[in-house]
Amino acid sequence: SDRDRPPRGDPDCTIVIKKLPDNAKEADIIALFEPFAKQSNAKIVGATVANHRALAFVDFDAVEAVLKVVEVHRKDPFKLN
């Protein structure tokens, strides 16, 4: 049920991406992280790109997706060209 899911913006379900290229788009960020949501049976519930700060935030509806992203990033850091 919806009551069991964390609300959008829950810090445990949010990843922060730093040092984005100036031309990064929300669609690029979603495409990069959508596979982790699907693997974790989760959804991306929001994505915000702040190009002027070279940052993006991705909100998932489950912490498992965040943990999977962190696990993979430790082994092979993400690159967005």
The first five atom37 places (N, CA, C, CB, O) and aatype in JSON, in Angstrom:
{
  "aatype": [15, 3, 1, 3, 1, 14, 14, 1, 7, 3, 14, 3, 4, 16, 9, 19, 9, 11, 11, 10, 14, 3, 2, 0, 11, 6, 0, 3, 9, 9, 0, 10, 13, 6, 14, 13, 0, 11, 5, 15, 2, 0, 11, 9, 19, 7, 0, 16, 19, 0, 2, 8, 1, 0, 10, 0, 13, 19, 3, 13, 3, 0, 19, 6, 0, 19, 10, 11, 19, 19, 6, 19, 8, 1, 11, 3, 14, 13, 11, 10, 2],
  "atom_mask": [
    [1, 1, 1, 1, 1],
    [1, 1, 1, 1, 1],
    [1, 1, 1, 1, 1],
    [1, 1, 1, 1, 1],
    [1, 1, 1, 1, 1],
    [1, 1, 1, 1, 1],
    [1, 1, 1, 1, 1],
    [1, 1, 1, 1, 1],
    [1, 1, 1, 0, 1],
    [1, 1, 1, 1, 1],
    [1, 1, 1, 1, 1],
    [1, 1, 1, 1, 1],
    [1, 1, 1, 1, 1],
    [1, 1, 1, 1, 1],
    [1, 1, 1, 1, 1],
    [1, 1, 1, 1, 1],
    [1, 1, 1, 1, 1],
    [1, 1, 1, 1, 1],
    [1, 1, 1, 1, 1],
    [1, 1, 1, 1, 1],
    [1, 1, 1, 1, 1],
    [1, 1, 1, 1, 1],
    [1, 1, 1, 1, 1],
    [1, 1, 1, 1, 1],
    [1, 1, 1, 1, 1],
    [1, 1, 1, 1, 1],
    [1, 1, 1, 1, 1],
    [1, 1, 1, 1, 1],
    [1, 1, 1, 1, 1],
    [1, 1, 1, 1, 1],
    [1, 1, 1, 1, 1],
    [1, 1, 1, 1, 1],
    [1, 1, 1, 1, 1],
    [1, 1, 1, 1, 1],
    [1, 1, 1, 1, 1],
    [1, 1, 1, 1, 1],
    [1, 1, 1, 1, 1],
    [1, 1, 1, 1, 1],
    [1, 1, 1, 1, 1],
    [1, 1, 1, 1, 1],
    [1, 1, 1, 1, 1],
    [1, 1, 1, 1, 1],
    [1, 1, 1, 1, 1],
    [1, 1, 1, 1, 1],
    [1, 1, 1, 1, 1],
    [1, 1, 1, 0, 1],
    [1, 1, 1, 1, 1],
    [1, 1, 1, 1, 1],
    [1, 1, 1, 1, 1],
    [1, 1, 1, 1, 1],
    [1, 1, 1, 1, 1],
    [1, 1, 1, 1, 1],
    [1, 1, 1, 1, 1],
    [1, 1, 1, 1, 1],
    [1, 1, 1, 1, 1],
    [1, 1, 1, 1, 1],
    [1, 1, 1, 1, 1],
    [1, 1, 1, 1, 1],
    [1, 1, 1, 1, 1],
    [1, 1, 1, 1, 1],
    [1, 1, 1, 1, 1],
    [1, 1, 1, 1, 1],
    [1, 1, 1, 1, 1],
    [1, 1, 1, 1, 1],
    [1, 1, 1, 1, 1],
    [1, 1, 1, 1, 1],
    [1, 1, 1, 1, 1],
    [1, 1, 1, 1, 1],
    [1, 1, 1, 1, 1],
    [1, 1, 1, 1, 1],
    [1, 1, 1, 1, 1],
    [1, 1, 1, 1, 1],
    [1, 1, 1, 1, 1],
    [1, 1, 1, 1, 1],
    [1, 1, 1, 1, 1],
    [1, 1, 1, 1, 1],
    [1, 1, 1, 1, 1],
    [1, 1, 1, 1, 1],
    [1, 1, 1, 1, 1],
    [1, 1, 1, 1, 1],
    [1, 1, 1, 1, 1]
  ],
  "atom_positions": [
    [[0.84, -1.19, 0.0], [0.0, 0.0, 0.0], [0.88, 1.24, 0.0], [-0.95, 0.01, 1.22], [2.07, 1.17, 0.29]],
    [[0.27, 2.38, -0.33], [1.01, 3.63, -0.39], [1.54, 4.05, 0.98], [0.13, 4.73, -0.95], [2.55, 4.75, 1.08]],
    [[0.85, 3.63, 2.03], [1.32, 3.99, 3.38], [2.64, 3.32, 3.72], [0.27, 3.61, 4.42], [3.38, 3.82, 4.56]],
    [[2.95, 2.2, 3.07], [4.19, 1.49, 3.34], [5.37, 2.07, 2.57], [4.04, 0.03, 3.0], [6.53, 1.76, 2.88]],
    [[5.1, 2.89, 1.6], [6.16, 3.47, 0.77], [6.61, 4.8, 1.35], [5.67, 3.65, -0.69], [5.79, 5.59, 1.82]],
    [[7.92, 5.06, 1.31], [8.39, 6.36, 1.79], [7.9, 7.47, 0.88], [9.93, 6.37, 1.88], [7.72, 7.25, -0.32]],
    [[7.68, 8.67, 1.42], [7.25, 9.78, 0.57], [8.37, 10.26, -0.33], [6.75, 10.93, 1.42], [9.55, 10.04, -0.03]],
    [[8.01, 10.91, -1.42], [9.02, 11.48, -2.31], [9.9, 12.41, -1.49], [8.37, 12.23, -3.51], [9.41, 13.19, -0.67]],
    [[11.2, 12.33, -1.73], [12.12, 13.17, -1.01], [12.66, 12.55, 0.26], [0.0, 0.0, 0.0], [13.42, 13.19, 0.98]],
    [[12.29, 11.32, 0.57], [12.83, 10.63, 1.74], [14.34, 10.51, 1.53], [12.16, 9.21, 1.94], [14.77, 9.93, 0.54]],
    [[15.15, 11.05, 2.44], [16.6, 11.02, 2.23], [17.18, 9.62, 2.06], [17.28, 11.69, 3.38], [18.19, 9.45, 1.38]],
    [[16.57, 8.62, 2.67], [17.07, 7.25, 2.52], [16.82, 6.71, 1.12], [16.4, 6.34, 3.55], [17.46, 5.73, 0.71]],
    [[15.92, 7.32, 0.39], [15.56, 6.84, -0.95], [16.02, 7.78, -2.05], [14.05, 6.65, -1.04], [15.56, 7.69, -3.18]],
    [[16.92, 8.69, -1.71], [17.39, 9.7, -2.66], [18.89, 9.56, -2.88], [17.05, 11.12, -2.17], [19.66, 9.4, -1.94]],
    [[19.29, 9.63, -4.15], [20.72, 9.71, -4.45], [21.02, 11.1, -4.99], [21.14, 8.6, -5.47], [20.17, 11.73, -5.63]],
    [[22.22, 11.56, -4.74], [22.69, 12.85, -5.22], [23.83, 12.57, -6.19], [23.15, 13.8, -4.04], [24.78, 11.85, -5.86]],
    [[23.74, 13.14, -7.37], [24.78, 12.97, -8.39], [25.49, 14.31, -8.52], [24.18, 12.48, -9.77], [24.85, 15.33, -8.78]],
    [[26.8, 14.3, -8.35], [27.59, 15.53, -8.42], [28.45, 15.54, -9.67], [28.48, 15.69, -7.17], [28.65, 14.52, -10.32]],
    [[28.95, 16.72, -9.99], [29.87, 16.93, -11.11], [29.24, 16.53, -12.45], [31.16, 16.14, -10.89], [29.88, 15.9, -13.29]],
    [[27.98, 16.9, -12.63], [27.3, 16.61, -13.89], [27.85, 17.49, -15.0], [25.78, 16.83, -13.74], [28.26, 18.62, -14.76]],
    [[27.86, 16.97, -16.22], [28.22, 17.83, -17.35], [27.12, 18.88, -17.54], [28.42, 16.99, -18.66], [25.97, 18.65, -17.18]],
    [[27.48, 20.03, -18.11], [26.53, 21.13, -18.29], [25.31, 20.74, -19.12], [27.22, 22.3, -18.96], [24.23, 21.32, -18.94]],
    [[25.47, 19.78, -20.0], [24.37, 19.42, -20.9], [23.52, 18.26, -20.39], [24.93, 19.07, -22.25], [22.69, 17.74, -21.13]],
    [[23.7, 17.85, -19.15], [22.92, 16.73, -18.59], [21.44, 17.11, -18.53], [23.43, 16.35, -17.17], [21.09, 18.22, -18.15]],
    [[20.61, 16.18, -18.92], [19.15, 16.37, -18.93], [18.51, 15.37, -17.97], [18.58, 16.2, -20.37], [19.08, 14.33, -17.66]],
    [[17.32, 15.71, -17.52], [16.58, 14.82, -16.63], [16.39, 13.44, -17.26], [15.21, 15.43, -16.28], [16.52, 12.42, -16.58]],
    [[16.1, 13.41, -18.55], [15.9, 12.13, -19.24], [17.17, 11.27, -19.21], [15.47, 12.37, -20.7], [17.08, 10.05, -19.1]],
    [[18.35, 11.91, -19.3], [19.62, 11.17, -19.23], [19.78, 10.52, -17.86], [20.81, 12.11, -19.53], [20.2, 9.37, -17.75]],
    [[19.45, 11.28, -16.83], [19.6, 10.79, -15.46], [18.63, 9.63, -15.22], [19.34, 11.93, -14.44], [19.02, 8.6, -14.66]],
    [[17.4, 9.79, -15.64], [16.41, 8.72, -15.46], [16.84, 7.47, -16.22], [15.01, 9.18, -15.93], [16.76, 6.36, -15.69]],
    [[17.31, 7.64, -17.45], [17.74, 6.48, -18.24], [18.9, 5.75, -17.57], [18.16, 6.92, -19.65], [18.98, 4.52, -17.64]],
    [[19.79, 6.48, -16.93], [20.95, 5.87, -16.27], [20.54, 5.05, -15.04], [21.95, 6.94, -15.88], [21.12, 4.01, -14.77]],
    [[19.54, 5.53, -14.3], [19.2, 4.89, -13.03], [17.94, 4.03, -13.06], [19.03, 5.94, -12.0], [17.66, 3.31, -12.1]],
    [[17.17, 4.09, -14.13], [15.95, 3.28, -14.25], [16.22, 1.78, -14.1], [15.28, 3.55, -15.58], [15.42, 1.09, -13.45]],
    [[17.3, 1.25, -14.68], [17.56, -0.19, -14.51], [17.68, -0.62, -13.03], [18.84, -0.57, -15.24], [17.3, -1.73, -12.68]],
    [[18.2, 0.25, -12.19], [18.34, -0.09, -10.77], [16.97, -0.13, -10.09], [19.26, 0.93, -10.06], [16.74, -0.94, -9.2]],
    [[16.1, 0.73, -10.52], [14.73, 0.71, -9.99], [14.07, -0.61, -10.38], [13.91, 1.92, -10.52], [13.46, -1.27, -9.54]],
    [[14.18, -0.98, -11.64], [13.53, -2.2, -12.11], [14.1, -3.44, -11.42], [13.68, -2.34, -13.62], [13.35, -4.33, -11.03]],
    [[15.42, -3.49, -11.25], [16.06, -4.64, -10.58], [15.58, -4.78, -9.15], [17.59, -4.49, -10.6], [15.51, -5.89, -8.61]],
    [[15.24, -3.66, -8.53], [14.84, -3.66, -7.12], [13.33, -3.64, -6.96], [15.45, -2.47, -6.41], [12.82, -3.49, -5.84]],
    [[12.62, -3.8, -8.06], [11.16, -3.76, -8.03], [10.67, -2.44, -7.44], [10.6, -4.96, -7.23], [9.71, -2.4, -6.66]],
    [[11.35, -1.38, -7.82], [11.04, -0.04, -7.32], [10.72, 0.87, -8.51], [12.23, 0.54, -6.49], [10.72, 0.44, -9.66]],
    [[10.45, 2.13, -8.2], [10.19, 3.13, -9.22], [10.96, 4.39, -8.91], [8.68, 3.44, -9.33], [11.25, 4.68, -7.75]],
    [[11.31, 5.13, -9.94], [11.82, 6.48, -9.75], [10.6, 7.37, -9.61], [12.76, 6.94, -10.96], [9.75, 7.42, -10.49]],
    [[10.51, 8.08, -8.5], [9.36, 8.93, -8.25], [9.66, 10.4, -8.5], [8.87, 8.73, -6.84], [8.76, 11.24, -8.41]],
    [[10.91, 10.71, -8.8], [11.26, 12.08, -9.12], [12.72, 12.19, -9.48], [0.0, 0.0, 0.0], [13.56, 11.43, -9.0]],
    [[13.01, 13.16, -10.34], [14.41, 13.45, -10.7], [14.51, 14.96, -10.93], [14.86, 12.65, -11.99], [13.66, 15.55, -11.6]],
    [[15.53, 15.55, -10.36], [15.74, 16.99, -10.49], [17.17, 17.21, -10.91], [15.42, 17.73, -9.15], [18.1, 16.68, -10.3]],
    [[17.35, 18.0, -11.95], [18.7, 18.35, -12.42], [18.9, 19.84, -12.2], [18.9, 17.96, -13.93], [18.09, 20.65, -12.64]],
    [[19.98, 20.19, -11.53], [20.35, 21.59, -11.29], [21.68, 21.83, -12.0], [20.45, 21.92, -9.75], [22.73, 21.81, -11.37]],
    [[21.61, 22.05, -13.31], [22.84, 22.19, -14.11], [23.74, 23.32, -13.59], [22.49, 22.44, -15.57], [24.96, 23.19, -13.61]],
    [[23.15, 24.41, -13.14], [23.96, 25.52, -12.66], [24.79, 25.14, -11.44], [23.07, 26.71, -12.31], [25.77, 25.81, -11.12]],
    [[24.42, 24.06, -10.76], [25.18, 23.58, -9.61], [25.86, 22.24, -9.91], [24.28, 23.44, -8.39], [26.53, 21.67, -9.04]],
    [[25.68, 21.73, -11.13], [26.26, 20.44, -11.55], [25.78, 19.3, -10.66], [27.79, 20.52, -11.54], [26.55, 18.39, -10.33]],
    [[24.51, 19.36, -10.26], [23.92, 18.36, -9.36], [22.64, 17.79, -9.93], [23.65, 18.97, -7.99], [21.96, 18.42, -10.74]],
    [[22.33, 16.58, -9.51], [21.02, 15.99, -9.78], [20.62, 15.18, -8.56], [21.04, 15.11, -11.07], [21.46, 14.68, -7.81]],
    [[19.33, 15.05, -8.38], [18.76, 14.25, -7.31], [17.81, 13.25, -7.94], [18.04, 15.13, -6.24], [17.01, 13.62, -8.8]],
    [[17.89, 12.0, -7.52], [16.96, 10.97, -8.0], [16.28, 10.37, -6.78], [17.7, 9.87, -8.84], [16.93, 9.86, -5.87]],
    [[14.96, 10.44, -6.78], [14.16, 9.89, -5.68], [13.56, 8.56, -6.12], [13.05, 10.88, -5.25], [12.85, 8.5, -7.13]],
    [[13.85, 7.51, -5.38], [13.26, 6.2, -5.6], [12.16, 5.99, -4.57], [14.33, 5.07, -5.52], [12.09, 6.71, -3.57]],
    [[11.3, 5.0, -4.8], [10.27, 4.7, -3.81], [10.68, 3.57, -2.88], [8.98, 4.35, -4.51], [9.87, 3.12, -2.07]],
    [[11.92, 3.12, -2.98], [12.41, 2.05, -2.1], [13.92, 2.19, -1.91], [12.07, 0.64, -2.68], [14.65, 2.49, -2.85]],
    [[14.36, 1.98, -0.69], [15.78, 2.12, -0.37], [16.63, 1.06, -1.07], [15.99, 2.04, 1.14], [17.82, 1.29, -1.3]],
    [[16.05, -0.08, -1.42], [16.82, -1.15, -2.07], [17.45, -0.67, -3.38], [15.91, -2.35, -2.35], [18.57, -1.06, -3.7]],
    [[16.75, 0.17, -4.11], [17.3, 0.69, -5.37], [18.52, 1.56, -5.1], [16.23, 1.5, -6.13], [19.51, 1.49, -5.83]],
    [[18.46, 2.37, -4.06], [19.59, 3.23, -3.69], [20.79, 2.37, -3.31], [19.21, 4.17, -2.52], [21.92, 2.65, -3.73]],
    [[20.56, 1.35, -2.52], [21.66, 0.47, -2.1], [22.31, -0.21, -3.31], [21.15, -0.6, -1.12], [23.53, -0.38, -3.34]],
    [[21.51, -0.59, -4.29], [22.06, -1.23, -5.5], [22.9, -0.23, -6.3], [20.9, -1.8, -6.39], [23.96, -0.58, -6.81]],
    [[22.42, 1.0, -6.42], [23.18, 2.04, -7.12], [24.54, 2.24, -6.45], [22.39, 3.38, -7.15], [25.57, 2.29, -7.13]],
    [[24.54, 2.35, -5.14], [25.79, 2.57, -4.4], [26.74, 1.39, -4.58], [25.5, 2.8, -2.9], [27.94, 1.58, -4.78]],
    [[26.2, 0.19, -4.51], [27.02, -1.02, -4.67], [27.71, -1.04, -6.04], [26.15, -2.29, -4.5], [28.91, -1.3, -6.13]],
    [[26.96, -0.76, -7.08], [27.53, -0.78, -8.43], [28.51, 0.37, -8.62], [26.4, -0.7, -9.49], [29.57, 0.19, -9.23]],
    [[28.17, 1.55, -8.12], [29.04, 2.72, -8.28], [30.41, 2.51, -7.62], [28.37, 3.97, -7.69], [31.42, 2.99, -8.12]],
    [[30.42, 1.81, -6.5], [31.71, 1.53, -5.81], [32.63, 0.69, -6.69], [31.47, 0.79, -4.47], [33.85, 0.89, -6.69]],
    [[32.05, -0.24, -7.44], [32.85, -1.12, -8.3], [33.25, -0.45, -9.6], [32.09, -2.39, -8.59], [34.36, -0.64, -10.1]],
    [[32.33, 0.33, -10.16], [32.55, 0.93, -11.48], [31.81, 2.27, -11.51], [32.06, -0.02, -12.63], [30.63, 2.31, -11.87]],
    [[32.49, 3.36, -11.15], [31.81, 4.67, -11.08], [31.08, 5.03, -12.38], [32.83, 5.75, -10.76], [31.56, 4.78, -13.49]],
    [[29.91, 5.61, -12.2], [29.09, 6.02, -13.33], [29.73, 7.17, -14.07], [27.69, 6.39, -12.88], [30.41, 8.02, -13.49]],
    [[29.5, 7.18, -15.38], [29.96, 8.29, -16.21], [28.8, 8.72, -17.1], [31.21, 7.88, -17.07], [28.18, 7.9, -17.77]],
    [[28.53, 9.99, -17.09], [27.48, 10.56, -17.93], [28.16, 11.53, -18.88], [26.36, 11.27, -17.08], [28.66, 12.58, -18.46]],
    [[28.18, 11.18, -20.15], [28.88, 12.03, -21.13], [27.92, 12.92, -21.87], [29.66, 11.19, -22.12], [28.34, 13.7, -22.72]]
  ]
}
